[in-house]
């Protein structure tokens, strides 16, 4: 029988190359990269790190489990460690990074509380952690549960490789428990969970829905696909 770790690794290897090439302008917009040192945990093929370098980061270091994706990332950023983030033991200087990025990473780990705690040592005083975390309270997940369905998928909130699931209160609790103070939480709204085949009309409907309907207090958390979190050490 395969272990949980082996199953996660096998599923990760099945992901299409496009998954590792994804750009993250939402994360990029939360980072003042100019003159900063950035650690991108789960850097994939380095596209986000490339954007940080273009924005003026002096150094971007990545950690990536997939050797194939890491090889691509090495062409974009300054240094890449091939490692599982939960078993990361390579040498990095304490308090050496202005930003640590966890873009769609924490939900893939068995103990995200320990991951956040262990990486805290690498964050400079007044540095920031920036994370994106799926919202299990998303309306489409709730709708499927009403019909007794919990179907794992190749991507999205019920990605087959997700090991942990969060709502906004449990995200806040996780950061507090791991020694951080949250400065900012943004909602990333969606009408359609899978936006890869919605076409131009669907994209237009999604855009206007996210501007006009989703932010209404009554619906806000049900149409939040991901939360974007900016945090710093609690004792800063």
Secondary structure, 3 states (H helix, E strand, C coil): CCCHHHHHHHHHHHCCHHHHCCCCHHHHCCCCCCCCEEEEECCCCCHHHHHHHHCCCCEEEEEECCHHHHHHHCCCCCEEEECCHHHCCCCCCCCCEEEEEEECCHHHCCCHHHHHHHHHHHEEEEEEEEEEEECCCCHHHHHHHHCCCCCCECCCCCECCCCCCCCHHHHHHHHHHCCEEEEEEEEEECCCCCCCCCHHHHHHHHHHHHHHCCCCCCCHHHCEEEEEEEEEECCC
